[in-house]
């Protein structure tokens, strides 16, 4: 189900709790909401739909992907960029990394580790920031 976008900065700066198998409906709602905003958004975290759970959904080179409890475990090649967010107006400068390695659980709650680069890596970093209560 498509959910309204949370725009309250006081809510968005709170760190999210770990997700579990019982949070699958949240992930489905997150994916539905991302798809509904595909013209202006390439990734979302659960707090963007009002739920403090560590779940992200994003466009992974043309296919949507879900991650539960993502953590960046390695990063390299820092660069500065400007980013916008569906939750807040305007753009802000931030530091990102060209290559990241992420440990996460898939929708079956199986632990995975994967390396991402470029635009996809930037999206994931933005959404993990949301999970950590960091606004960009």
N, CA, C and O atoms as a printed pandas DataFrame, in Angstrom:
     atom_number atom_name residue_name chain_id  residue_number  x_coord  y_coord  z_coord
0              1         N          UNK        A               1    0.840   -1.179    0.000
1              2        CA          UNK        A               1    0.000    0.000    0.000
2              3         C          UNK        A               1    0.889    1.247    0.000
3              4         O          UNK        A               1    1.855    1.330    0.758
4              5         N          UNK        A               2    0.562    2.187   -0.832
5              6        CA          UNK        A               2    1.302    3.445   -0.898
6              7         C          UNK        A               2    1.016    4.255    0.367
7              8         O          UNK        A               2   -0.139    4.475    0.731
8              9         N          UNK        A               3    2.076    4.688    1.020
9             10        CA          UNK        A               3    1.974    5.442    2.271
10            11         C          UNK        A               3    2.372    6.895    2.040
11            12         O          UNK        A               3    3.121    7.190    1.109
12            13         N          UNK        A               4    1.873    7.814    2.888
13            14        CA          UNK        A               4    2.297    9.216    2.781
14            15         C          UNK        A               4    3.767    9.367    3.171
15            16         O          UNK        A               4    4.290    8.591    3.971
16            17         N          UNK        A               5    4.417   10.361    2.602
17            18        CA          UNK        A               5    5.821   10.632    2.884
18            19         C          UNK        A               5    5.938   11.440    4.179
19            20         O          UNK        A               5    5.291   12.474    4.339
20            21         N          UNK        A               6    6.768   10.953    5.092
21            22        CA          UNK        A               6    7.036   11.636    6.358
22            23         C          UNK        A               6    7.965   12.816    6.083
23            24         O          UNK        A               6    9.015   12.658    5.460
24            25         N          UNK        A               7    7.575   13.988    6.548
25            26        CA          UNK        A               7    8.384   15.182    6.310
26            27         C          UNK        A               7    8.805   15.883    7.607
27            28         O          UNK        A               7    9.401   16.959    7.561
28            29         N          UNK        A               8    8.506   15.290    8.741
29            30        CA          UNK        A               8    8.827   15.885   10.039
30            31         C          UNK        A               8   10.292   15.605   10.396
31            32         O          UNK        A               8   10.644   14.461   10.681
32            33         N          UNK        A               9   11.157   16.641   10.383
33            34        CA          UNK        A               9   12.578   16.425   10.675
34            35         C          UNK        A               9   12.822   15.822   12.056
35            36         O          UNK        A               9   13.772   15.058   12.227
36            37         N          UNK        A              10   11.991   16.146   13.041
37            38        CA          UNK        A              10   12.178   15.592   14.384
38            39         C          UNK        A              10   11.965   14.076   14.398
39            40         O          UNK        A              10   12.604   13.366   15.174
40            41         N          UNK        A              11   11.080   13.589   13.552
41            42        CA          UNK        A              11   10.873   12.151   13.412
42            43         C          UNK        A              11   12.024   11.532   12.621
43            44         O          UNK        A              11   12.547   10.481   12.994
44            45         N          UNK        A              12   12.409   12.177   11.546
45            46        CA          UNK        A              12   13.407   11.621   10.631
46            47         C          UNK        A              12   14.811   11.537   11.226
47            48         O          UNK        A              12   15.618   10.740   10.748
48            49         N          UNK        A              13   15.131   12.328   12.248
49            50        CA          UNK        A              13   16.469   12.282   12.847
50            51         C          UNK        A              13   16.598   11.208   13.924
51            52         O          UNK        A              13   17.653   11.087   14.547
52            53         N          UNK        A              14   15.564   10.443   14.148
53            54        CA          UNK        A              14   15.636    9.343   15.115
54            55         C          UNK        A              14   16.149    8.090   14.414
55            56         O          UNK        A              14   15.675    7.734   13.335
56            57         N          UNK        A              15   17.112    7.430   15.031
57            58        CA          UNK        A              15   17.654    6.193   14.458
58            59         C          UNK        A              15   16.594    5.095   14.477
59            60         O          UNK        A              15   15.759    5.029   15.379
60            61         N          UNK        A              16   16.648    4.247   13.472
61            62        CA          UNK        A              16   15.671    3.166   13.334
62            63         C          UNK        A              16   16.116    1.914   14.088
63            64         O          UNK        A              16   17.301    1.713   14.350
64            65         N          UNK        A              17   15.137    1.083   14.426
65            66        CA          UNK        A              17   15.384   -0.194   15.103
66            67         C          UNK        A              17   15.607   -1.281   14.062
67            68         O          UNK        A              17   15.177   -1.154   12.915
68            69         N          UNK        A              18   16.280   -2.343   14.467
69            70        CA          UNK        A              18   16.481   -3.471   13.569
70            71         C          UNK        A              18   15.147   -4.046   13.118
71            72         O          UNK        A              18   14.179   -4.087   13.878
72            73         N          UNK        A              19   15.120   -4.485   11.875
73            74        CA          UNK        A              19   13.928   -5.115   11.296
74            75         C          UNK        A              19   14.007   -6.626   11.514
75            76         O          UNK        A              19   15.079   -7.180   11.755
76            77         N          UNK        A              20   12.850   -7.276   11.424
77            78        CA          UNK        A              20   12.807   -8.740   11.534
78            79         C          UNK        A              20   11.787   -9.295   10.537
79            80         O          UNK        A              20   11.168   -8.536    9.792
80            81         N          UNK        A              21   11.618  -10.584   10.525
81            82        CA          UNK        A              21   10.746  -11.238    9.552
82            83         C          UNK        A              21    9.296  -10.751    9.662
83            84         O          UNK        A              21    8.558  -10.815    8.679
84            85         N          UNK        A              22    8.882  -10.277   10.811
85            86        CA          UNK        A              22    7.533   -9.767   10.998
86            87         C          UNK        A              22    7.296   -8.403   10.361
87            88         O          UNK        A              22    6.176   -7.894   10.380
88            89         N          UNK        A              23    8.342   -7.812    9.798
89            90        CA          UNK        A              23    8.242   -6.476    9.199
90            91         C          UNK        A              23    8.068   -6.515    7.681
91            92         O          UNK        A              23    8.266   -5.498    7.017
92            93         N          UNK        A              24    7.706   -7.651    7.131
93            94        CA          UNK        A              24    7.602   -7.780    5.683
94            95         C          UNK        A              24    6.560   -6.825    5.091
95            96         O          UNK        A              24    6.779   -6.293    4.003
96            97         N          UNK        A              25    5.457   -6.598    5.761
97            98        CA          UNK        A              25    4.437   -5.687    5.218
98            99         C          UNK        A              25    4.986   -4.266    5.116
99           100         O          UNK        A              25    4.649   -3.538    4.183
100          101         N          UNK        A              26    5.819   -3.873    6.058
101          102        CA          UNK        A              26    6.458   -2.553    5.987
102          103         C          UNK        A              26    7.300   -2.471    4.721
103          104         O          UNK        A              26    7.261   -1.467    4.009
104          105         N          UNK        A              27    8.063   -3.528    4.440
105          106        CA          UNK        A              27    8.911   -3.551    3.240
106          107         C          UNK        A              27    8.075   -3.478    1.971
107          108         O          UNK        A              27    8.451   -2.793    1.020
108          109         N          UNK        A              28    6.954   -4.173    1.947
109          110        CA          UNK        A              28    6.060   -4.140    0.784
110          111         C          UNK        A              28    5.487   -2.742    0.598
111          112         O          UNK        A              28    5.439   -2.231   -0.521
112          113         N          UNK        A              29    5.053   -2.125    1.689
113          114        CA          UNK        A              29    4.535   -0.752    1.623
114          115         C          UNK        A              29    5.617    0.221    1.158
115          116         O          UNK        A              29    5.344    1.137    0.382
116          117         N          UNK        A              30    6.840    0.018    1.632
117          118        CA          UNK        A              30    7.954    0.874    1.239
118          119         C          UNK        A              30    8.206    0.765   -0.265
119          120         O          UNK        A              30    8.392    1.775   -0.944
120          121         N          UNK        A              31    8.210   -0.442   -0.767
121          122        CA          UNK        A              31    8.422   -0.672   -2.195
122          123         C          UNK        A              31    7.281   -0.078   -3.016
123          124         O          UNK        A              31    7.523    0.544   -4.050
124          125         N          UNK        A              32    6.039   -0.263   -2.567
125          126        CA          UNK        A              32    4.880    0.326   -3.259
126          127         C          UNK        A              32    4.993    1.846   -3.309
127          128         O          UNK        A              32    4.696    2.463   -4.333
128          129         N          UNK        A              33    5.421    2.443   -2.206
129          130        CA          UNK        A              33    5.538    3.900   -2.129
130          131         C          UNK        A              33    6.669    4.399   -3.030
131          132         O          UNK        A              33    6.529    5.425   -3.697
132          133         N          UNK        A              34    7.785    3.675   -3.048
133          134        CA          UNK        A              34    8.891    4.040   -3.932
134          135         C          UNK        A              34    8.444    3.995   -5.390
135          136         O          UNK        A              34    8.735    4.912   -6.157
136          137         N          UNK        A              35    7.749    2.945   -5.770
137          138        CA          UNK        A              35    7.273    2.810   -7.151
138          139         C          UNK        A              35    6.302    3.939   -7.505
139          140         O          UNK        A              35    6.300    4.422   -8.637
140          141         N          UNK        A              36    5.484    4.357   -6.550
141          142        CA          UNK        A              36    4.533    5.446   -6.790
142          143         C          UNK        A              36    5.249    6.784   -7.009
143          144         O          UNK        A              36    4.682    7.700   -7.604
144          145         N          UNK        A              37    6.480    6.895   -6.535
145          146        CA          UNK        A              37    7.261    8.135   -6.658
146          147         C          UNK        A              37    8.464    7.955   -7.584
147          148         O          UNK        A              37    9.432    8.709   -7.491
148          149         N          UNK        A              38    8.411    6.971   -8.469
149          150        CA          UNK        A              38    9.577    6.650   -9.298
150          151         C          UNK        A              38   10.013    7.800  -10.203
151          152         O          UNK        A              38   11.157    7.824  -10.656
152          153         N          UNK        A              39    9.129    8.744  -10.472
153          154        CA          UNK        A              39    9.501    9.884  -11.307
154          155         C          UNK        A              39   10.395   10.882  -10.571
155          156         O          UNK        A              39   11.045   11.713  -11.206
156          157         N          UNK        A              40   10.432   10.809   -9.232
157          158        CA          UNK        A              40   11.206   11.786   -8.466
158          159         C          UNK        A              40   12.044   11.169   -7.348
159          160         O          UNK        A              40   12.624   11.896   -6.542
160          161         N          UNK        A              41   12.115    9.837   -7.287
161          162        CA          UNK        A              41   12.782    9.181   -6.169
162          163         C          UNK        A              41   13.379    7.847   -6.616
163          164         O          UNK        A              41   12.738    7.091   -7.345
164          165         N          UNK        A              42   14.609    7.559   -6.177
165          166        CA          UNK        A              42   15.275    6.306   -6.551
166          167         C          UNK        A              42   15.535    5.392   -5.359
167          168         O          UNK        A              42   16.010    4.268   -5.525
168          169         N          UNK        A              43   15.226    5.869   -4.165
169          170        CA          UNK        A              43   15.414    5.052   -2.979
170          171         C          UNK        A              43   14.628    5.600   -1.820
171          172         O          UNK        A              43   14.340    6.795   -1.751
172          173         N          UNK        A              44   14.275    4.699   -0.894
173          174        CA          UNK        A              44   13.541    5.110    0.305
174          175         C          UNK        A              44   13.942    4.234    1.475
175          176         O          UNK        A              44   14.304    3.068    1.316
176          177         N          UNK        A              45   13.867    4.831    2.658
177          178        CA          UNK        A              45   14.034    4.093    3.911
178          179         C          UNK        A              45   12.688    4.085    4.623
179          180         O          UNK        A              45   11.853    4.960    4.393
180          181         N          UNK        A              46   12.479    3.102    5.485
181          182        CA          UNK        A              46   11.182    2.937    6.145
182          183         C          UNK        A              46   10.757    4.160    6.952
183          184         O          UNK        A              46    9.561    4.420    7.084
184          185         N          UNK        A              47   11.715    4.918    7.495
185          186        CA          UNK        A              47   11.292    6.093    8.264
186          187         C          UNK        A              47   10.641    7.146    7.366
187          188         O          UNK        A              47    9.924    8.020    7.855
188          189         N          UNK        A              48   10.886    7.065    6.062
189          190        CA          UNK        A              48   10.254    8.004    5.130
190          191         C          UNK        A              48    8.756    7.738    4.980
191          192         O          UNK        A              48    8.021    8.582    4.469
192          193         N          UNK        A              49    8.305    6.558    5.428
193          194        CA          UNK        A              49    6.860    6.272    5.438
194          195         C          UNK        A              49    6.353    6.145    6.877
195          196         O          UNK        A              49    5.291    5.576    7.127
196          197         N          UNK        A              50    7.138    6.689    7.820
197          198        CA          UNK        A              50    6.670    6.788    9.200
198          199         C          UNK        A              50    6.948    5.593   10.087
199          200         O          UNK        A              50    6.294    5.430   11.117
200          201         N          UNK        A              51    7.916    4.741    9.708
201          202        CA          UNK        A              51    8.214    3.543   10.500
202          203         C          UNK        A              51    9.715    3.503   10.800
203          204         O          UNK        A              51   10.536    3.549    9.884
204          205         N          UNK        A              52   10.065    3.419   12.073
205          206        CA          UNK        A              52   11.474    3.380   12.475
206          207         C          UNK        A              52   12.016    1.953   12.456
207          208         O          UNK        A              52   12.284    1.360   13.500
208          209         N          UNK        A              53   12.168    1.424   11.260
209          210        CA          UNK        A              53   12.766    0.103   11.064
210          211         C          UNK        A              53   13.874    0.225   10.032
211          212         O          UNK        A              53   13.773    1.038    9.113
212          213         N          UNK        A              54   14.929   -0.571   10.167
213          214        CA          UNK        A              54   16.090   -0.534    9.264
214          215         C          UNK        A              54   15.773   -1.345    8.009
215          216         O          UNK        A              54   16.249   -2.466    7.831
216          217         N          UNK        A              55   14.960   -0.746    7.150
217          218        CA          UNK        A              55   14.598   -1.345    5.869
218          219         C          UNK        A              55   14.757   -0.268    4.804
219          220         O          UNK        A              55   14.294    0.860    4.974
220          221         N          UNK        A              56   15.423   -0.633    3.692
221          222        CA          UNK        A              56   15.539    0.294    2.569
222          223         C          UNK        A              56   15.103   -0.398    1.284
223          224         O          UNK        A              56   15.216   -1.615    1.140
224          225         N          UNK        A              57   14.603    0.408    0.359
225          226        CA          UNK        A              57   14.243   -0.051   -0.985
226          227         C          UNK        A              57   14.881    0.927   -1.952
227          228         O          UNK        A              57   14.916    2.130   -1.693
228          229         N          UNK        A              58   15.392    0.409   -3.082
229          230        CA          UNK        A              58   16.072    1.299   -4.020
230          231         C          UNK        A              58   16.127    0.680   -5.404
231          232         O          UNK        A              58   15.945   -0.523   -5.591
232          233         N          UNK        A              59   16.387    1.558   -6.367
233          234        CA          UNK        A              59   16.573    1.144   -7.750
234          235         C          UNK        A              59   18.015    0.663   -7.901
235          236         O          UNK        A              59   18.958    1.443   -7.773
236          237         N          UNK        A              60   18.169   -0.625   -8.173
237          238        CA          UNK        A              60   19.483   -1.226   -8.365
238          239         C          UNK        A              60   19.671   -1.511   -9.849
239          240         O          UNK        A              60   19.442   -2.625  -10.322
240          241         N          UNK        A              61   20.092   -0.483  -10.568
241          242        CA          UNK        A              61   20.344   -0.594  -12.005
242          243         C          UNK        A              61   19.124   -1.125  -12.762
243          244         O          UNK        A              61   19.239   -2.027  -13.592
244          245         N          UNK        A              62   17.963   -0.556  -12.465
245          246        CA          UNK        A              62   16.740   -0.894  -13.189
246          247         C          UNK        A              62   15.845   -1.913  -12.513
247          248         O          UNK        A              62   14.727   -2.145  -12.971
248          249         N          UNK        A              63   16.312   -2.531  -11.428
249          250        CA          UNK        A              63   15.489   -3.476  -10.665
250          251         C          UNK        A              63   15.417   -3.002   -9.219
251          252         O          UNK        A              63   16.419   -2.584   -8.639
252          253         N          UNK        A              64   14.222   -3.071   -8.647
253          254        CA          UNK        A              64   14.086   -2.669   -7.253
254          255         C          UNK        A              64   14.659   -3.744   -6.340
255          256         O          UNK        A              64   14.544   -4.942   -6.602
256          257         N          UNK        A              65   15.277   -3.278   -5.263
257          258        CA          UNK        A              65   15.894   -4.185   -4.295
258          259         C          UNK        A              65   15.533   -3.742   -2.889
259          260         O          UNK        A              65   15.437   -2.548   -2.608
260          261         N          UNK        A              66   15.334   -4.708   -2.013
261          262        CA          UNK        A              66   15.073   -4.457   -0.601
262          263         C          UNK        A              66   16.263   -4.927    0.220
263          264         O          UNK        A              66   16.900   -5.929   -0.105
264          265         N          UNK        A              67   16.556   -4.194    1.284
265          266        CA          UNK        A              67   17.565   -4.616    2.254
266          267         C          UNK        A              67   16.992   -4.423    3.653
267          268         O          UNK        A              67   16.390   -3.396    3.965
268          269         N          UNK        A              68   17.196   -5.429    4.474
269          270        CA          UNK        A              68   16.839   -5.352    5.880
270          271         C          UNK        A              68   18.132   -5.236    6.677
271          272         O          UNK        A              68   19.075   -5.996    6.453
272          273         N          UNK        A              69   18.175   -4.291    7.601
273          274        CA          UNK        A              69   19.314   -4.097    8.499
274          275         C          UNK        A              69   20.643   -3.898    7.759
275          276         O          UNK        A              69   21.639   -4.536    8.101
276          277         N          UNK        A              70   20.667   -3.022    6.753
277          278        CA          UNK        A              70   21.920   -2.825    6.013
278          279         C          UNK        A              70   22.964   -2.073    6.838
279          280         O          UNK        A              70   22.648   -1.151    7.590
280          281         N          UNK        A              71   24.218   -2.499    6.670
281          282        CA          UNK        A              71   25.350   -1.855    7.330
282          283         C          UNK        A              71   26.489   -1.802    6.323
283          284         O          UNK        A              71   26.825   -2.807    5.697
284          285         N          UNK        A              72   27.076   -0.623    6.173
285          286        CA          UNK        A              72   28.248   -0.492    5.308
286          287         C          UNK        A              72   29.452   -0.989    6.093
287          288         O          UNK        A              72   29.772   -0.466    7.161
288          289         N          UNK        A              73   30.117   -2.007    5.548
289          290        CA          UNK        A              73   31.255   -2.593    6.256
290          291         C          UNK        A              73   32.596   -2.223    5.625
291          292         O          UNK        A              73   33.652   -2.467    6.207
292          293         N          UNK        A              74   32.545   -1.638    4.441
293          294        CA          UNK        A              74   33.775   -1.191    3.783
294          295         C          UNK        A              74   33.412   -0.092    2.792
295          296         O          UNK        A              74   32.352   -0.139    2.169
296          297         N          UNK        A              75   34.291    0.896    2.648
297          298        CA          UNK        A              75   34.034    1.992    1.717
298          299         C          UNK        A              75   35.347    2.527    1.196
299          300         O          UNK        A              75   36.366    2.489    1.886
300          301         N          UNK        A              76   35.317    3.035   -0.050
301          302        CA          UNK        A              76   36.540    3.592   -0.633
302          303         C          UNK        A              76   36.206    4.653   -1.670
303          304         O          UNK        A              76   35.100    4.700   -2.207
304          305         N          UNK        A              77   37.191    5.501   -1.937
305          306        CA          UNK        A              77   37.116    6.550   -2.956
306          307         C          UNK        A              77   36.048    7.599   -2.636
307          308         O          UNK        A              77   35.016    7.680   -3.303
308          309         N          UNK        A              78   36.318    8.396   -1.604
309          310        CA          UNK        A              78   35.395    9.446   -1.171
310          311         C          UNK        A              78   35.280   10.546   -2.220
311          312         O          UNK        A              78   36.234   10.840   -2.940
312          313         N          UNK        A              79   34.097   11.145   -2.291
313          314        CA          UNK        A              79   33.854   12.300   -3.150
314          315         C          UNK        A              79   32.728   13.135   -2.560
315          316         O          UNK        A              79   31.903   12.625   -1.801
316          317         N          UNK        A              80   32.694   14.421   -2.908
317          318        CA          UNK        A              80   31.626   15.302   -2.449
318          319         C          UNK        A              80   30.578   15.416   -3.546
319          320         O          UNK        A              80   30.907   15.487   -4.730
320          321         N          UNK        A              81   29.319   15.432   -3.141
321          322        CA          UNK        A              81   28.224   15.546   -4.098
322          323         C          UNK        A              81   27.071   16.315   -3.453
323          324         O          UNK        A              81   27.078   16.570   -2.249
324          325         N          UNK        A              82   26.098   16.673   -4.259
325          326        CA          UNK        A              82   24.881   17.291   -3.763
326          327         C          UNK        A              82   23.732   16.305   -3.900
327          328         O          UNK        A              82   23.621   15.611   -4.910
328          329         N          UNK        A              83   22.877   16.244   -2.886
329          330        CA          UNK        A              83   21.740   15.322   -2.919
330          331         C          UNK        A              83   20.467   16.026   -2.469
331          332         O          UNK        A              83   20.492   16.951   -1.657
332          333         N          UNK        A              84   19.368   15.563   -3.019
333          334        CA          UNK        A              84   18.051   15.984   -2.578
334          335         C          UNK        A              84   17.361   14.805   -1.928
335          336         O          UNK        A              84   17.849   13.675   -1.962
336          337         N          UNK        A              85   16.218   15.092   -1.338
337          338        CA          UNK        A              85   15.456   14.043   -0.659
338          339         C          UNK        A              85   13.971   14.348   -0.789
339          340         O          UNK        A              85   13.555   15.506   -0.735
340          341         N          UNK        A              86   13.197   13.320   -0.957
341          342        CA          UNK        A              86   11.749   13.470   -1.067
342          343         C          UNK        A              86   11.148   14.072    0.209
343          344         O          UNK        A              86   10.091   14.701    0.164
344          345         N          UNK        A              87   11.824   13.877    1.338
345          346        CA          UNK        A              87   11.318   14.349    2.633
346          347         C          UNK        A              87   11.548   15.837    2.879
347          348         O          UNK        A              87   10.809   16.469    3.634
348          349         N          UNK        A              88   12.579   16.393    2.237
349          350        CA          UNK        A              88   12.981   17.768    2.515
350          351         C          UNK        A              88   13.196   18.532    1.216
351          352         O          UNK        A              88   13.671   17.961    0.235
352          353         N          UNK        A              89   12.853   19.807    1.198
353          354        CA          UNK        A              89   13.083   20.598   -0.026
354          355         C          UNK        A              89   14.564   20.916   -0.218
355          356         O          UNK        A              89   15.324   20.971    0.748
356          357         N          UNK        A              90   14.960   21.122   -1.450
357          358        CA          UNK        A              90   16.306   21.576   -1.761
358          359         C          UNK        A              90   17.334   20.461   -1.837
359          360         O          UNK        A              90   17.015   19.275   -1.751
360          361         N          UNK        A              91   18.585   20.890   -2.002
361          362        CA          UNK        A              91   19.717   19.976   -2.062
362          363         C          UNK        A              91   20.746   20.379   -1.035
363          364         O          UNK        A              91   20.857   21.551   -0.674
364          365         N          UNK        A              92   21.510   19.388   -0.560
365          366        CA          UNK        A              92   22.566   19.629    0.400
366          367         C          UNK        A              92   23.821   18.881   -0.035
367          368         O          UNK        A              92   23.741   17.845   -0.695
368          369         N          UNK        A              93   24.984   19.419    0.345
369          370        CA          UNK        A              93   26.253   18.766    0.030
370          371         C          UNK        A              93   26.522   17.668    1.052
371          372         O          UNK        A              93   26.175   17.788    2.227
372          373         N          UNK        A              94   27.147   16.595    0.575
373          374        CA          UNK        A              94   27.503   15.489    1.454
374          375         C          UNK        A              94   28.692   14.731    0.879
375          376         O          UNK        A              94   29.001   14.848   -0.306
376          377         N          UNK        A              95   29.347   13.961    1.720
377          378        CA          UNK        A              95   30.442   13.084    1.282
378          379         C          UNK        A              95   29.873   11.687    1.036
379          380         O          UNK        A              95   29.082   11.172    1.825
380          381         N          UNK        A              96   30.291   11.100   -0.062
381          382        CA          UNK        A              96   29.903    9.735   -0.404
382          383         C          UNK        A              96   31.138    8.961   -0.822
383          384         O          UNK        A              96   32.226    9.522   -0.949
384          385         N          UNK        A              97   30.958    7.670   -1.034
385          386        CA          UNK        A              97   32.042    6.793   -1.456
386          387         C          UNK        A              97   31.652    6.100   -2.747
387          388         O          UNK        A              97   30.516    5.655   -2.906
388          389         N          UNK        A              98   32.593    6.012   -3.660
389          390        CA          UNK        A              98   32.354    5.410   -4.971
390          391         C          UNK        A              98   32.044    3.913   -4.851
391          392         O          UNK        A              98   31.217    3.387   -5.596
392          393         N          UNK        A              99   32.704    3.235   -3.919
393          394        CA          UNK        A              99   32.521    1.794   -3.739
394          395         C          UNK        A              99   32.222    1.510   -2.275
395          396         O          UNK        A              99   32.913    1.999   -1.382
396          397         N          UNK        A             100   31.180    0.712   -2.038
397          398        CA          UNK        A             100   30.833    0.294   -0.678
398          399         C          UNK        A             100   30.551   -1.207   -0.663
399          400         O          UNK        A             100   30.086   -1.785   -1.646
400          401         N          UNK        A             101   30.845   -1.808    0.468
401          402        CA          UNK        A             101   30.461   -3.205    0.696
402          403         C          UNK        A             101   29.417   -3.174    1.806
403          404         O          UNK        A             101   29.637   -2.573    2.858
404          405         N          UNK        A             102   28.278   -3.825    1.566
405          406        CA          UNK        A             102   27.147   -3.768    2.488
406          407         C          UNK        A             102   26.804   -5.168    2.987
407          408         O          UNK        A             102   26.700   -6.116    2.208
408          409         N          UNK        A             103   26.630   -5.275    4.302
409          410        CA          UNK        A             103   26.097   -6.499    4.908
410          411         C          UNK        A             103   24.626   -6.226    5.207
411          412         O          UNK        A             103   24.297   -5.206    5.814
412          413         N          UNK        A             104   23.746   -7.119    4.792
413          414        CA          UNK        A             104   22.311   -6.917    4.962
414          415         C          UNK        A             104   21.599   -8.265    4.967
415          416         O          UNK        A             104   22.206   -9.305    4.713
416          417         N          UNK        A             105   20.313   -8.228    5.257
417          418        CA          UNK        A             105   19.477   -9.418    5.143
418          419         C          UNK        A             105   18.523   -9.215    3.984
419          420         O          UNK        A             105   18.011   -8.115    3.775
420          421         N          UNK        A             106   18.285  -10.279    3.232
421          422        CA          UNK        A             106   17.322  -10.198    2.132
422          423         C          UNK        A             106   15.913  -10.419    2.677
423          424         O          UNK        A             106   15.720  -10.498    3.890
424          425         N          UNK        A             107   14.938  -10.518    1.791
425          426        CA          UNK        A             107   13.539  -10.641    2.223
426          427         C          UNK        A             107   13.237  -11.985    2.902
427          428         O          UNK        A             107   12.177  -12.145    3.508
428          429         N          UNK        A             108   14.152  -12.939    2.805
429          430        CA          UNK        A             108   14.019  -14.218    3.525
430          431         C          UNK        A             108   14.838  -14.193    4.809
431          432         O          UNK        A             108   15.003  -15.215    5.475
432          433         N          UNK        A             109   15.352  -13.003    5.149
433          434        CA          UNK        A             109   16.159  -12.753    6.339
434          435         C          UNK        A             109   17.484  -13.527    6.313
435          436         O          UNK        A             109   18.058  -13.837    7.357
436          437         N          UNK        A             110   17.950  -13.828    5.108
437          438        CA          UNK        A             110   19.255  -14.465    4.932
438          439         C          UNK        A             110   20.321  -13.377    4.856
439          440         O          UNK        A             110   20.150  -12.372    4.166
440          441         N          UNK        A             111   21.424  -13.589    5.574
441          442        CA          UNK        A             111   22.507  -12.617    5.586
442          443         C          UNK        A             111   23.238  -12.642    4.242
443          444         O          UNK        A             111   23.550  -13.706    3.707
444          445         N          UNK        A             112   23.504  -11.449    3.712
445          446        CA          UNK        A             112   24.207  -11.302    2.443
446          447         C          UNK        A             112   25.261  -10.203    2.590
447          448         O          UNK        A             112   25.146   -9.327    3.447
448          449         N          UNK        A             113   26.276  -10.264    1.750
449          450        CA          UNK        A             113   27.284   -9.211    1.643
450          451         C          UNK        A             113   27.475   -8.952    0.158
451          452         O          UNK        A             113   27.689   -9.882   -0.620
452          453         N          UNK        A             114   27.397   -7.685   -0.231
453          454        CA          UNK        A             114   27.524   -7.351   -1.648
454          455         C          UNK        A             114   28.232   -6.013   -1.793
455          456         O          UNK        A             114   28.094   -5.130   -0.946
456          457         N          UNK        A             115   28.991   -5.871   -2.872
457          458        CA          UNK        A             115   29.684   -4.622   -3.185
458          459         C          UNK        A             115   28.887   -3.868   -4.240
459          460         O          UNK        A             115   28.409   -4.448   -5.215
460          461         N          UNK        A             116   28.757   -2.571   -4.026
461          462        CA          UNK        A             116   28.047   -1.695   -4.957
462          463         C          UNK        A             116   28.963   -0.536   -5.322
463          464         O          UNK        A             116   29.812   -0.128   -4.529
464          465         N          UNK        A             117   28.782   -0.010   -6.531
465          466        CA          UNK        A             117   29.590    1.118   -6.984
466          467         C          UNK        A             117   28.708    2.198   -7.599
467          468         O          UNK        A             117   27.536    1.973   -7.902
468          469         N          UNK        A             118   29.301    3.378   -7.775
469          470        CA          UNK        A             118   28.663    4.457   -8.517
470          471         C          UNK        A             118   27.341    4.926   -7.934
471          472         O          UNK        A             118   27.181    5.066   -6.721
472          473         N          UNK        A             119   26.396    5.164   -8.839
473          474        CA          UNK        A             119   25.091    5.727   -8.491
474          475         C          UNK        A             119   24.353    4.852   -7.489
475          476         O          UNK        A             119   23.764    5.364   -6.537
476          477         N          UNK        A             120   24.378    3.537   -7.691
477          478        CA          UNK        A             120   23.686    2.633   -6.769
478          479         C          UNK        A             120   24.296    2.744   -5.375
479          480         O          UNK        A             120   23.566    2.767   -4.384
480          481         N          UNK        A             121   25.610    2.812   -5.287
481          482        CA          UNK        A             121   26.277    2.966   -3.987
482          483         C          UNK        A             121   25.848    4.273   -3.314
483          484         O          UNK        A             121   25.635    4.310   -2.102
484          485         N          UNK        A             122   25.724    5.327   -4.094
485          486        CA          UNK        A             122   25.310    6.620   -3.532
486          487         C          UNK        A             122   23.885    6.530   -2.980
487          488         O          UNK        A             122   23.613    7.033   -1.890
488          489         N          UNK        A             123   22.988    5.903   -3.715
489          490        CA          UNK        A             123   21.602    5.744   -3.242
490          491         C          UNK        A             123   21.583    4.989   -1.915
491          492         O          UNK        A             123   20.936    5.421   -0.961
492          493         N          UNK        A             124   22.287    3.871   -1.857
493          494        CA          UNK        A             124   22.303    3.045   -0.643
494          495         C          UNK        A             124   22.838    3.845    0.536
495          496         O          UNK        A             124   22.286    3.765    1.633
496          497         N          UNK        A             125   23.910    4.617    0.329
497          498        CA          UNK        A             125   24.468    5.423    1.413
498          499         C          UNK        A             125   23.445    6.425    1.937
499          500         O          UNK        A             125   23.333    6.622    3.147
500          501         N          UNK        A             126   22.702    7.056    1.037
501          502        CA          UNK        A             126   21.673    8.018    1.435
502          503         C          UNK        A             126   20.610    7.330    2.292
503          504         O          UNK        A             126   20.203    7.863    3.325
504          505         N          UNK        A             127   20.161    6.150    1.866
505          506        CA          UNK        A             127   19.088    5.461    2.593
506          507         C          UNK        A             127   19.586    4.911    3.934
507          508         O          UNK        A             127   18.843    4.918    4.916
508          509         N          UNK        A             128   20.821    4.441    3.984
509          510        CA          UNK        A             128   21.369    3.996    5.276
510          511         C          UNK        A             128   21.503    5.180    6.226
511          512         O          UNK        A             128   21.288    5.037    7.429
512          513         N          UNK        A             129   21.860    6.362    5.688
513          514        CA          UNK        A             129   21.858    7.569    6.524
514          515         C          UNK        A             129   20.480    7.775    7.147
515          516         O          UNK        A             129   20.384    8.083    8.334
516          517         N          UNK        A             130   19.411    7.609    6.365
517          518        CA          UNK        A             130   18.055    7.715    6.920
518          519         C          UNK        A             130   17.871    6.749    8.083
519          520         O          UNK        A             130   17.339    7.133    9.124
520          521         N          UNK        A             131   18.301    5.502    7.919
521          522        CA          UNK        A             131   18.165    4.505    8.981
522          523         C          UNK        A             131   18.896    4.940   10.258
523          524         O          UNK        A             131   18.479    4.614   11.369
524          525         N          UNK        A             132   19.977    5.671   10.077
525          526        CA          UNK        A             132   20.788    6.133   11.202
526          527         C          UNK        A             132   20.338    7.489   11.758
527          528         O          UNK        A             132   20.945    8.015   12.691
528          529         N          UNK        A             133   19.279    8.045   11.185
529          530        CA          UNK        A             133   18.778    9.331   11.662
530          531         C          UNK        A             133   19.541   10.518   11.115
531          532         O          UNK        A             133   19.459   11.614   11.670
532          533         N          UNK        A             134   20.287   10.320   10.027
533          534        CA          UNK        A             134   21.057   11.403    9.408
534          535         C          UNK        A             134   20.261   11.958    8.236
535          536         O          UNK        A             134   19.903   11.218    7.319
536          537         N          UNK        A             135   19.985   13.246    8.262
537          538        CA          UNK        A             135   19.255   13.889    7.166
538          539         C          UNK        A             135   20.221   14.536    6.201
539          540         O          UNK        A             135   21.144   15.237    6.615
540          541         N          UNK        A             136   20.016   14.307    4.926
541          542        CA          UNK        A             136   20.806   14.943    3.869
542          543         C          UNK        A             136   19.868   15.788    3.041
543          544         O          UNK        A             136   20.298   16.429    2.082
